[in-house]
Structures are given as structure tokens and as C-alpha cells.
Amino acid sequence: MTDRAAFTASGGNGTYNWSVSPTIGVDPTTGTGSTFTAVYNSAVIYQVTLRDTAGSTANCAVRVQAF
């Protein structure tokens, strides 16, 4: 089972840094830039966090279910 999710950031200041938690069953777990795409391989709820260079953050939950 795999599922893919893509995210796009706008606004904010400077470089965007992405991270995913938990890190098991997802590739990649981090990224930089205005877009981020990850492939999820486990049925779990993942938290995707976006940070800009000013320290502002945004979060999104991704729920992956078994097929």
C-alpha cells in the first residue's frame, strides 16, 4: 500500500523547511522549497510541519488508511 500527498506553501519569509512525523513508512521525511511531496507506506496519521526562516509554522495531518 502506498499513498502520495503533495503540499504547496506561499507567503511567509525566506526558505521553507518541511518535516514529517512519525518518520516510519514515509519517504522523504524532510524537504525544502515551496513544494513537498511524500509517499506514505503505513496506515497511520502523519503530521506534516512547514517552517519558514522567520520561525513561523503551519501543520497539516495526513491520514493514510489501509486499502
Beta strands, then each sheet from edge to edge (+ up, - down):
strand 1: 3-8
strand 2: 16-21
strand 3: 26-27
strand 4: 30-32
strand 5: 35-40
strand 6: 45-52
strand 7: 57-63
sheet 1: 1+ 5- 3+
sheet 2: 4+ 2- 6+ 7-
end
